[in-house]
Amino acid sequence: MDMDVLNMFLIAGGTLALPILAFLASFLLWPSALIKVYYWYWRRTLGLQVRYADTGGVPLLLLGQG
């Protein structure tokens, strides 16, 4: 195998492996952070506003659009 082809495969493999390994590590180590980012993204996409209310020591989460 030519040295240029080997270098190309190493660079391409490293480029693909790095984000995949970073995602797997974050998913295994910080699943709650990924869930929070997921919900934040969909709330922003749908245009929802989050409001919190405290009624007698019971916290409530209110979602409203616009």
C-alpha positions as CSV (number, residue, x, y, z in Angstrom):
1,M,0.0,0.0,0.0
2,D,1.3,3.4,-0.9
3,M,2.3,5.7,2.0
4,D,0.0,8.5,0.7
5,V,-3.0,6.2,0.7
6,L,-2.2,5.0,4.2
7,N,-1.9,8.6,5.4
8,M,-5.2,9.4,3.8
9,F,-7.0,6.6,5.6
10,L,-5.4,7.5,8.9
11,I,-6.5,11.1,8.6
12,A,-10.0,10.2,7.5
13,G,-10.4,7.6,10.2
14,G,-9.1,10.0,12.9
15,T,-11.5,12.7,11.6
16,L,-14.5,10.3,11.9
17,A,-13.4,8.6,15.1
18,L,-12.8,11.7,17.2
19,P,-16.5,13.0,17.1
20,I,-17.9,9.5,17.5
21,L,-15.7,8.8,20.5
22,A,-16.5,12.2,22.0
23,F,-20.2,11.6,21.7
24,L,-20.0,8.1,23.1
25,A,-17.9,9.3,26.1
26,S,-20.3,12.2,26.8
27,F,-23.3,9.8,26.5
28,L,-21.8,7.3,28.9
29,L,-20.4,9.9,31.4
30,W,-23.0,12.7,31.3
31,P,-26.3,11.4,30.0
32,S,-28.3,14.1,31.9
33,A,-26.4,16.8,30.1
34,L,-27.3,15.4,26.7
35,I,-31.0,15.1,27.8
36,K,-31.0,18.8,28.9
37,V,-29.4,19.9,25.6
38,Y,-32.0,17.8,23.7
39,Y,-35.0,19.4,25.5
40,W,-33.4,22.9,25.2
41,Y,-33.1,22.4,21.5
42,W,-36.7,21.3,21.0
43,R,-38.1,24.0,23.2
44,R,-36.1,26.6,21.2
45,T,-37.1,25.1,17.9
46,L,-40.8,25.1,18.8
47,G,-40.6,28.6,20.3
48,L,-41.7,27.5,23.8
49,Q,-41.0,29.7,26.9
50,V,-40.3,28.0,30.2
51,R,-41.7,29.6,33.4
52,Y,-41.4,28.3,36.9
53,A,-43.9,28.8,39.6
54,D,-43.7,27.9,43.3
55,T,-47.0,27.1,44.9
56,G,-46.7,26.3,48.6
57,G,-43.4,24.6,48.3
58,V,-44.3,22.6,45.1
59,P,-42.4,23.7,42.1
60,L,-44.3,23.8,38.8
61,L,-42.9,24.0,35.3
62,L,-45.1,26.0,32.9
63,L,-44.6,25.9,29.1
64,G,-46.1,28.5,26.9
65,Q,-45.7,29.4,23.3
66,G,-44.9,33.0,22.3
